[in-house]
Amino acid sequence: MITLFGREREVAAVEELVDRIRERGDALIVRGAAGIGKSALLAAATARAEARGVAVAGAAGVQSETHLPFAGLHLMLLPMLDAVGDLPVRQREALLGAFGMGEATTPELFLIALAVLNLLSEAATRRPLLVVVDDAQWLDRPSMGVLGFVARRLRSEPIVLLLAVRDGYPTSLDDCGLAELPLSGLDPAAAEALLDVQTPKLSVGMRWRVLAEAAGNPLALVELPLALGAERPVAKAEFLPLTARLERAFAVRLAELPPETRSLLLVAAADDGHDLADALVAAAAMTGGGMTLAALAPAAEAGLVEFHEGAIRFRHPLVRSAIYQKSGHGARMAAHAALADVHARDPDRRAWHRAAAISHPDESVAAELEGVAVRARRRGAITVAVTALQRSAGISEDAAVRAERLLRAAELAFELGRGDLVADLLGQVEPAVLGAPQRARLVWLSEVLEEGRNEGPARVRRLISTVETLEAAGDRALALNFVRAAALRCWWADPGWEVRQHVVTLAERLAATEDDPELVLTLATASPVERGADVMERLARLRDTRLDGAMARILGVAATTVGAFDLAEGFLDASIADLRAQGRLGLLAQALGSQVWTLIFCGDWATAKLVTEESERLARETAQPRWQSAAHAGLALLAGLRGQEELGFALAAAGEQVLGMVATSSNLALLQQAKGMISLCAGNYAEAFGHLWRVFDPRDAAYHHIYRLWLVSELAEAAVADGHLATVRALMPELEDVAAQTPAPLLHVGMRHARALLAEDGDAEALYQNALNADLSRWPTARARLSRTHGVWLRRQRRVREARVSLRTARDSFDALGLLAWGERARQELRASGEASDRRAPSTTDNLTAQELQIARLAGAGLSNREIGQQLYLSHRTISTHLYRIFPKLGITSRGQLRDALRGAEPQPREGAQPPAGLPPDRQSQ
């Protein structure tokens, strides 16, 4: 049993996590200053786990190993790698590739992370598992990214993850929303008790000095008495931070050691491993003499290091940093040079040590680091690749080569979504040494870095000019990138027909084929009205073409952009299935985000909630604020449709907060749509009109020249009830002109409804009949809303019997779709017409969370727990736990009853709806 002075509350907290591990998993960050007792607390948790029969796995970050991709993860999983053969093929290949134990055919970080989650889950089926990670701030970034992914998914696993992080070191864990246990200094009584046990014979004066300078830091209470006792008198007291005083305390002991011991310790401190044999060889090479294990003995006796099973370990990271920092610059470089020779067979470690052994440009070392970057990229460790290219650029001899390496590092940083790092790297590039292609890449990176800035037509014209320059130079691939960027800016803000037509002309001239998905998307974003029919024809031709997930997503986005949401569904479903299998969570979040609005507009509300929550979660995990904001807008709208007005507005506010300074008109339009629909469902027509009008007002930041086309009927409905008829009627001629140019289905559905709403009473009947007689089989929500407003109009015309027929149709349709707020509005109108209408009976699926409903659907379709877990990036054990909770909520006892339970209780999708995205073909027909 480990006794920690003054840490009763903290020890109880970590022991409780271990004690309840069989019921619930968890993750906890223990954060505090150096020497504050984080490692001791992890040791207390480890002792508790061993006493409770819980298995323990662990790793520790080492400052000199941060450049080795997946080093910390490999150490943690080493005892479990014999089970790697049981992983699904893609996961197994990704994980082994990350560890350099196989060819990395799919270097996706999230696929690696899912493999780790499943490996830990399998280990925990035999015995609950405690994973402890000390000094996590020094883990390599890829390992840290994987642990963040795993930490968010442990609630249903018998796994506890404890991570110790030193104060002042930001990590990727900071954005994971994990619980934290902060450690501060011991209270005075505990500090005195610890000091008296460790050093009982201190003089009164020295005792109070130690207590004052230690400030409750346990390591300082142990080490400062030794350092202060050996300290030379000084004329004036020198103030140093506590960490520096502790390093000095260890350095005092270092000075008393023999020269060969100090050399061995320096090599061990500089090494990116723990192997004593390597340290002995390197130290011998550095000193030019023999080096044996005996040289380590004085350091062990001084309490600086420990030697166990061929490994040398420092008592505390501050010992390592003290040894390294107190050695001269020349000695440190000599140690790294010796280590580079020792690690000659490991090209990555050799390159890093060679780089640390020089203080001047050296192209041979720079080239080796470039090779490190290539290998790291291949293994999915992009952060390491960026760091290697940065250092390579720093020691490049040629200015043009240096600039090229900085550009490549910036391109990789862009893949990571690190705009700050991209800007920093571009700031180091000297434009004067760049060739024309490199200057174009610099402009391209600057463009994507500032994609949230709206500079109007001038920015698009500059992009067009760059395209023409690149085309003349023969760089077609980069020219196409700029064309797509110009088209995207045309989507955000209309620069005028002439400019948009120029973009379209360039796109068609550069495209390989007329059905190239990239060209189709460019036409859709640059000219969604004028070329809308053309885009839809191309989409129809490509509907049965087998495409990669990324290309299928592009076509799905093109369909939504021109208002063909019914066409978008097939492309997005195929994209989502493929991207799930590939583990490409960044693109998956985007594909789901596009599918959200397809489902919303097409009326598959039950699926929309599932997809929206997953889209928000993945966009947050992959740091994509615009997609996360769009998902918040979807969740807000869905809350409003359920009658949850307060929640809806809170979600919309969260979407605005996520956007921050990168707001684009399309995102703002989505949020205004959500707020408008929330108010419309609540019967607050003035508020609804105010929110929706912002999307139509060219002077407003939320104005969107295309997105407004999908909200015509909603605006008209709010205007009729709030007295803004004249305003919207004045807008209709412009909208009629747009509608004449494009067959966009959603626009024409909305226009027919709006004409009826805005018409004089003498014309309204014919217009309502025209709208109702149209084919609305793909637009059930629009049909239900149309039936409701028709019923309202009939009642006000005192045609009560006919009104009741339309209102009953609307009520029943809303109930079938699960739109509670709209259903209640229809009931209110029925009651106003003199017909009683009971509230909708709650469904058993109302008790399920969105994720539970998604799991129930997939299980009901016949997927195994493992197959479901692979789709949702959860372990199969988590799926099992969810199903255990789902059965009683649905009133069933077995998996075989799921399909019937859902069929009878769940709101029915629209006609022609497809199975859940990603469902294997052999399961779709069951």
N, C-alpha and C positions, 0 to 999 in steps of 0.2 A: 504493500500500500504506500502511495506517494503522499507525503504531507507537504502542502504548500502554505506558507505563512500568509495570512490575510487574503486568501483566494477562495474562501469557502463558497461564496455565491457563484463564482465562475466555474469552480470544479463541479458544483452541483448541476450547473447548466449543461456542461458537456457530458457528465455522467447520465443525466436524464435522456439525452439524445441516444446514448448507447443502450440504456435500459429499455427504451421503447422501440428499438430498431426492428423488432419482429412485427410490430404493428404499423410502423410508418417510417419511411426513409426521410432524410433531410440533408441540408448542406448549411454550413456555418463558417463565416470568416472570423477568425480571431485576429484583431488588429491592434497594434501597439508599437511603442518605440523599441529600439534595439535594447536587449537585455531586460525587458519588462516582464518576461516570464511566459511568452507565447509557446516556446518549445516545451517548457515544463508542463503547461496546460495540456498540450497534445500528448505528452507522456502520461499524464494522469488519465486521459481518455483511453489511451492504448492499454494501460494497466487494467482499467475497468472492463474493456472489451475482452482481454485475455481471461479475466476472472469469470466472465459471463459466457464463455465459449464462442465469442465472436471472432472471426478471422480478421487479420489486420494486413493491409497493404499500404505502402507508402512511398514517398519520394521527397526529395528536398532540392530546392533551387540552389544553384551555385552561380555566383556572379560571372565567373569565367566561362560558363557553359551556355549563356543566353543565345549564342549564335549557332548552336548545334540543334537543328530541327528535330523536334519530337524526342529530345534526349530525356527530359523529365518523364514523359509519358512512357517511354520504353522501359525506364527503370521501374516505374510503378507496375507495369503489366508483365514484367519478365516472368514472374511465377505462374502466370495464367496463359502464356502463349501456347502451351501444349493443346489448348482447346480452340485455337484459332481456326482449325480445319472444320469446325462445326458452324462457322459463320456462313451466311449467304455469300456466293461467289464474289459479287462486286465489293461487298464490305471486306471480305478477306483480302482480296487483291489490293484494295485501297490501303488497308492497315499495314500489310507487309511491305507495300511500296513505300509508305511513309517511314518505316523503320529501316529502309534500305535492304530488306530481306527478299525483295522481289521486284518485278517491273511494275511501276506505278501507272497502270493503264487508265485509272480514273482518279486523278489527284484532286479530289474534292474534299475540302476540310470537313464538311458536314457528313459525308459518307464515312470518313475516318472516325468522326465523333460517334456516329451511330454504331459502328463496329465496336468501339470502346464501351459504349453503353451496354450493348448486348453481351460483351465478354464479361463485364462486371456483373451483369444480371445473372448470367449462367453460374459464375463463381458463387454468387449469393444464394443460389438455390440449394447449394450444399451446406453452407453455413453463412449466417448474416455477415456482412462485410463492413468493416470500418476502414476508410481510406484517409490517411493523414498526409498532408503536404506541408512541409515546413519551408519557410522562406519562399513562399509562392511568388513573391515579387520578382524573383530571379529565375523563374522557369522561362524556358524559351516561349515566345509568343504563340507558336502553333499549339504547343501543349496546353497553354493557358486557355486558348480558344476552345479546345476540346473539353477541358474541364468545366468551362462555363456552360457549354451545351449540356453536358452530363448533369451538372448541378441543378439545372432547371427541371430535370425529369426524374427525380429520385423519390418523389412523394409516395409512390406505390411500390417501391423496391425496399427490400431489407438491407439498405445501404445508407451509411452516414459518411458524408465527405466533410472533413475538417481542414481548413486552409489557414495557415498563419501568414499574415502580410504585415510588413513593417510600415509604420507611419511614413508618409511623405513619398510613397512610391505608387503612383497611379497605375492600375492594371485594367485589363479588359473585364475583370470580374466586377469592377465598380458599376457597370451598367446592367448587371444581371439581376438586380433586385434581390440579392441573397441577404439573409439575416446576418447581422454582425454582432460580435461580442467585443466591445472595446476594452482594452486593458490600460488602466492608468497606474500611477505609483501607489505603493502600499501605504496604508494609513500609518501615522506615527507609531502606534503601539506595535503593529506587525513589523514595521521596519526595525524598531529597536529589538524586538525578539529575534529576528533573523540575524542581525548584526551580533547580538550577544552570543548566539549559538555558534556562528562562524568564527568570530574573533573575540573571545570572552575577556581578554586581558588588555584591552586598549585603555590608554589613559583617558581621563574624563575629557580633556581638551580635544584629543584626537577623535574620541568617540563622537562628540558633538559636531566636529568638522566633517567627519564621514557622513553622518546623518544629514547634515545640511547640504553637502555637495551631491549626495546620492539621490536626493529628492524622491525617495521611495522606490528607486529602481533596484530590483533584487540583484542583478549582476553587478551593479556599482557597489552595493553593500558588501559583496563578497570580494571584489577586486581592488577597490580603492584603498583599503587599509594597507595592502601590500605595496601599492604604488606610492602612497603618501609617505610610508615609512622609509622608502628608498629615495624619495624626492630630495633634490638638492635645494638649499635655501635660495630664494630669489628676492631681489630688492623690492619688486613690486608685484602684487598678485596679478596673475594673467587669467583673464576670463576665457574659458573654452566651453563649447557645447558639451553636454554629457557624453555623447557618442565619441567625440574627439578625446575626451579625458579617458574614456575606457580604452580606446585604441592606444593611447599613450601608456596606460597602465600595463597593457600587454607588451608594448614595445620595451618597457623597462626590463622585463624578463628576457626579452629577445637579446638585448645588449649584453647580457651576462653569459650567453651561450658561445660555444666554440665556433670559429669561422666556418668549418665544414658543416656544422649543424645549421647555421644561418643560411648557407648556400642551399642546402637540401630543402629547408623550409620555404625559401623563396621560389625554388622550382616547383614545389608542390602547390604553393599559392598561385602561381602563374598557370599551372596546368589546368586543362578542361576535363580532367578525370581524377580518379582517386588511386590509381595504380601505383603502389610503392616502387615496383620494379622500374617503371618508366621514370619515376622521379630520381631514383638512384643513378640510372644511366645518364640522364640529362645533367644531373648535378656533377657527376664525374667528368663529363665532357666540358662543362662550364668551368670547373676549377682546374682541369688538367691533371687530376690525380685520381686515385681510387676512392670509392665511396661504398661503404657497407652499412648494414642495418644498425650497427653500433652508433653511427652518427645521429640517429634519431633519438637515442635514449635520453640525452640531456633535455630535449624538448618535451618528451613524455613526462619526465620527472618534474619539469617546471609547470606541468598542467596545461600545456599549449596544444598538444595533439594526442590522438589515440591511434593505435595500430591494431587492426583486426582483419584477419583472413586476407592478407596481402593488400589491404587498402589503408591509406593514411587519411585520417579525418581530423579536421581542426575542431577544437573544443567549442568554438563559437565563431560565426562568420566575422565578427570583429577581430578575432585573432588573425584570420586570413588577410583581411584588409589592412590590418596594422603591419603585418610582415611585408606585404606588397608595397604599401605606401612609404614605409620607412626605409626601404631599399633605394639606392640611387637609381637614376634613370638609366645609366649605362648598365648597371647590374640587371635591371628588369629586362632590357633588350637582349642581354646575353642569355638570360634564362629562356626567353621565348625562342631565340635562335637555336639553342640546344634542344628545346622541345620540338621544334620544327623537324629536326633530324630524327628524333625519336619516333615521331609520328609520320615518317616518310611514306608509309604504306596507306595512310588515311589522307587522301588529298584535301579533304575539307579542313581537318584539324591542322594539317601542315600549312595550308594557305593562311589560316587565321594567325597562327604563331609567326609565320614569316612576316605578315603585315604588322604584327605587334613588335617585331624586332628591328624595324626601320623607322627613321624619322625624315625620310626624303623620298621623292618619287622613284619608283622602280617598276618598270613596265612588266617585268617577268612576274612579280608578285601580284600586280594589278590583274594580269591575265589569269592567274590562278584563282583569284577571288571572283573573276567573271565566271569561271567554271563552277565555283561554289554556287553562284546564283542560278546557273542553268540547272544544276542538280537539285537545288532546293525547290525551284519552280516545278520541276518534274514530280517531286514528292508531295506537292501541295503546300509547301511552306513558303508562301509568297512573302511574308514579313521578313524572313531570313534572306530571301533573294534580294529584297530591297536594301537591306542593311549591307549585304556583300557588295552590291553595285555602288552604294554610296562610298564605302571604303575604297573600292577599286578606283572610283573616279578621283578620290582624294589623293591617290598616289600615282595617278596616270602621268606619263611624261609628256604626252602630246595633248594640246588643248582641245583639238577636235575630237579625239578619242574620249577625253574626259567628258565633253559635252554629250557625246553619244551615250555614254554610260549613265549620265544623269537623266537623260531623256528616257532611257529604258527603265530606270528605277522609278521615274515619275509615272510611266505607263502602268507598271505593276502596282504602284501605290494607288492609282486610280481604280484598279481592279478591286482593291481592298476597301474602296469607299473612303479613303483617307485624304480628303480635300486639303487639309492643313499641310500634310506631308507633301502632296503634289505641289502646292504653292511654294513650299520651302525649297524643294528640289529645282523647280523651274527658275526660282530666283538665283540659283547658283550657276545657271547656264549662261555662257557668253554668246549672245546672238551673232557676234561678228565672225566667229569661227565656224558657224554652221553652213552646210551646203543647203541648196534649195529644198530637197526632201526633208532634211532635218528641221529647217525653218517652218515647213508646213506642219510637221508633227508638233513643234512647239506651239504653233497657233492652234492646232487641234486640241491639245491638252488645255490650253488657256480657255478655249471655247467650252469644253465640257466642265471645266472648273467653275465657269460663270454661267452655267445653263439656267440658273434661277433668275438672272438679271434680264430684264426686258428693255432693250434699247430700240425696239421698233424696227422699221424698214432699214435703217442704216446698218444695223448689225447683219441683217440678212444679205444686203448687197455686198458687204465685205466678205461674207462667206462665199457668195457666188463668184466673186473675183478670185478668191483662193482656189475654188474648184477649177476655174478656167486655167489658172496657172499650172495646177497639178496635172490637168488633162494634157496640156501642151508638153509637160515634162514626161508624160507617159506613166505617171503614178496613178493608175485607175483606182486601185483599192482605197488609197487615202482620199482621193477625190470623191469617191462614193460616200465615205464617212462624212465629209463636209456637206455633201448634198443632203444626207439624212439629217444632219444638224440644222441645216437651213430649213428643211421641211418641218422639223419639229418646232422651230421658232415661228413658222407660219401658223402652226396649230395653236400656239400659245397666244399669239396676237396677229391679227390679219394685217400684213404689210401692203395689201392692195393686189388687185388681180394681175397687174403687169409683172410685179416681182414674183408672185406665186407661179405664174406661167413660165417665167424664166427658170425657176427651180425645177418645174416639171420637165421642161425641155432638156435640161442638163441630165436629169435622172434617166430619162428615156434614152438619151444618147450614150450614156455610160453603162447601162444595164446589159448583162449578158444575154438575157432572154426577156420577153415581155411578161412572162409569168414568174419571174424572179421574185420571191417573197419580199426581199428588201425594196424592190421597185414598187410592188403593190402597196407596201406601207408608205412609201414616199409619196405616191400619188394620193393616197388617202389622207395623209396629214397636210400636204401642201394644197390640195384641191378637192376637199371632201364633197363639195356640192357639185361643181362642174364636172368632175371625173367620177362621181359616186357610182353612176350606172356602170361605167367601165370597170371600176374596182369590183363591183358585185359580180359582173360576168366572169372576171378572172378568178374570183374566189369560188364561184360555182364550178369552174373547170378544175380547180385544184382540190376540191372537196374530198375526192377519193385517193389523192396522192399521198404516199407514205413519206412523211417528213420527220426530220429530227425535231426534238422537243422545242429547241430554240426557234427554229423556222416556223413551226406550227403556231407558236405563241405570237410571232410577228404577224401572221395572217389573221389570227384571232383579234389582235389589236386593230389591224386594218379594218376588219368587219365592224368593230364597235365604233371606230372613228367615223365611218360613213353612215352609221345608224342602222346597220344590218345586224342587230344583236341576235336575231334568230340564226343567222349564218355563222356567227362567232362561236356558238356553243361547241360545235364539232371540233373545230381547230383547237380551242382551249382545252377541251377534255383530253384530246390526244397529247397536247403539249404537257399538261399536268401529269399525266400517267408517265410520260417519258422522263420528265425532269425529276419526278419522285425517284424513279429507278436509278437515275444518274447521281442523285444526291446533290443536285445543283439548287440549293435552297434560295439563293439570291434571285435567280430567274423564276423559280417556283413561286416565290412571294409575289412577283410581278404578274405571272400568269393567273394566279388565284385572284389578285386584285382586279384584273380585267374581267375575270369570270364573275366576280361579285356583281358588277353592274349589268352584265348580261342576264344573270339570274333575277336581279331586282326588276329590270325593265320587262323581262319575259314572264315574271310572276311566279317563279319557283322559290317562294319565300322560305320554305322549310330548309332547302339546301343553301339558300343565300346566307342564312345565319351561320351555318357550319363553316362555309367557305370564308366568310368575312372574319370570323374569329381566328381561323388558321392563318389567313392572310396577314392580319394585324400582328399575330405572334411571330411569324417568320420575318415580316418586314422589320420588326423591332430587333430580332436576333441578328439580322443581316445589315442593320444600320442603314435603312432606306427610308428616310423621313417622309418623302412625298408619298410613297406607297403606304406607309403606316398611317399617314393622315387620311388618305383616301379610304382606308379600311375603317378608321374612326368615323368618317362620314357615313359609310354604309351601316355601321353599328348604330349610329345615332338615328338614321332614318328608320331602321328596323325597330328600334325602341319606340319611336313615335307611332309606328303602325300597330304596336301592341298597346298603345295608350299610355306608355311610360314617358310622359312629357319631360319631367325633371331629369330623368336619366338621359334622355335623348339630347337635351341641351348640354348636359355635362360632357357627354361623349363628343359632341361637336366642338366644345371648348377645348377638349383634350386634343382634337385634331388640329385646331388652330395653333395650340401651344407646340405641338410636335413640329409643325412647319417652320416656326421661328422666322428666320430671315430668308428662307429659300422658297417663299410662297410664290406659286404660279397661278395664273388665272384659272386653269383647269381645276386645280385643287380647291381654290376658293369657291368656284362654281359648285363643286360637289358639296362642300360644306353648306353653302347657301341653299342648295336643293334640299339637303337633309333638314335644315332648320325650317324651311318653308313647308315641307311635308309634315313635320312635327306639329306646326301651328295649324295647318289645314286639318289634320286628323283631330286636333283638339277643338276645332271650331273657332279658332282665333284668326279670322280672315284678314284683318288689318295687318297683323304681324306676318301672316303667311305672304300676303302681297308684298310687303316691304322686303322680306328675305328674297323672294323669287325675283322681284323686279331688279335687284342688283345684278343678276345674271344677264338681264336684257339691256341694262343702261350702259352705253359705251363709255360714260365718264367714270364708271366704278371699276375698282381693281378686280372685282369678281366677274366682270363682263367677259363672256366667251361667245364669240361669233358663231360657233357650231353647237356648243353644249346647250345653249338656250333653246335650240330647235327641239330638244327632247322634253322640254318642260312647258310646252305651249298650253296644253289642256289644264295643267295645274295652275298656271298663271291666270288663265281665263276663269277658272272656277273661283279662285280667290277674288278676282276683280268683280265678278258678278255679285258676290255676297258683300263686298266692301265698298261698292259704289265707284269702282275705277273702270267702268265699262268703256268710257270714251277713250281713256289712255290706251287700253289694249286694242280697241277697234282701230285706233289710228296706227297701231303697229302692224295690223293684219295684212295690209297690201304688200309690205316688204316681205313678210313671211310667205305670202302667197307666191310672190315672185321666186323666192328660194325653192319652195315646194315644186314649182313648175320645172325646175332644173334637175331635180334628183328624185329617184324612186325610193329614197330612204324610208323603210316601212314604219319605223317609229314616228317619224315626222308626220307622215300622212295619217296615222292613227290619231295622233294628237290634234292635227289640224281639223279633221272631221268632227272631233269632239268639241273643239274650241268654236268652230263655226256655229254649231247648235247652241252652245252656251251663250254666245254673244249676239245671236240673232234676235230680231224683233219677234213678238209672239206669232205673228202671221206666217213667218218663214220657219220658225223653229221646228215644227212637227216634221216637215219634209227633211230637214237637215238631220234631226235625230234618227229618222228612219234610215236615211242614207248611211249614217255612222253605224247603226245597229246591224244593217244588212251586209256590211263589209265583213271580210273573212278575219275574224279576231281569234281564231283557234290558237294562235301562237301568243296571244296577248290577253290572257284571262283577267289580269288585274285591270287593264284598260276597259275590257268588256264589263266587268263588275262596276267600275266607277261610272261608266257611261249609263248603265242601267239605273244606278242610284240617282244621278242628276236628271235623267229622263223622268224617273218617278217623282222627284221633287217638282219638276216643271209641270207634270200632269196634275199633281195635287194642287198646285197654285192656280191651275186652270180650272179647278173644281171638277176634274175628271177622276174622282177618288177611286172608283173601282179599277180603272186602268192603272192608276198610280200604284195601287197595292200589288198588282201583278209584277210590275217592274221592280218595286222595292223588295218584294220577297225574293225575286231572282238575285238581286244585288246582295241581300243579306245572306242567302244560302251560298252564293259564290264566295263572298268574303269569309264565311265560316270555313268553307272547304279549303281556302287558301291559307287560313290561319291568321287573317288580318283582323285582329280583335277590335281595334279602334274604328276601322271602317265599318265593320259589322255592327258595332253599337250605333254608329251614325245612321245606318239603314234602319235599325230598330226604332230609333227616335222618330224618324220620318214615318214609319209604319204606325207608331202610336199616335202621331199627330193626325194620321188619316183615319183614326178610330179603330185600328186593329191591334189587339194585344200581341206582343212578341216577347217571349221569354229570352233571358240571356243565354248565350251559347254555353252548353255544358262543357266543362273543362275536359281536356283530353289527357290520357295517361302520359303521353309524351311531353306534356307541359312540365312535368316534374324532372325531365332530363335536362342536363346542361347540353350546350351545343356539341361539345366533344363526346359526351355520352351518346347523344343521338347519332353522331357520325359513326361511332364504333358499333352501335346497335345495327345501323343500316348495313355496314360492311359485313358484320357477322351474320346478319340475316340473309345476305347475298351468298353466303357460303365460304367466305374467306376464313382461314385459320388465324389464330392469334398472332403467329409469326408474320403472316402476310399483312395483316392489319398494322402491326407494329412497323413493318418496313415502309408502309405508305405514310404513316403519321409521324414517323421519327420518334417512336416510343419503343420500349422493350416489350416483348411478348408478355412478360409478367405484369407490366402495367395494364396491358389490355385485359388480361385475366381479372385483375382487381376491379377494373371498370365494369366488366360484365357481371361480376359478383354483386355490384351495387345496382346495376341496371335491372336485373331480373325482378327483384321485389317491387321496384318502381313501376314496372309494366304489368305486375301481377302474374308473372310466369315463373316457371321453375327450370326450364331447359332451353338450350340454344335453338333447338328445333322449333320452338314456339315463337321465335323472334319475328319471322316474316309476317305471320298472321297477326301478331300483336301490333306491329307497325302499320300494316295495311289497314287495320280497323281503327287505329287511333291517330295516325299522323296526318296532317294536312296534305292533300294530294297535290303532286306537282302538276304543272300545266300539261296540256295534251302534247304528246310527242317528246316529253322530257326523256333525257338519256339516263342510264345508270350513273351512280356516283363516279366522278372522274377518277380514272386510275384503276377501275375494276377490270381484272383480267377478262379477255373476251370469252373464255370458256365458262366464266361465272355469270356473264351478263344475261344468258339465256335460261338460267336455271329458274 
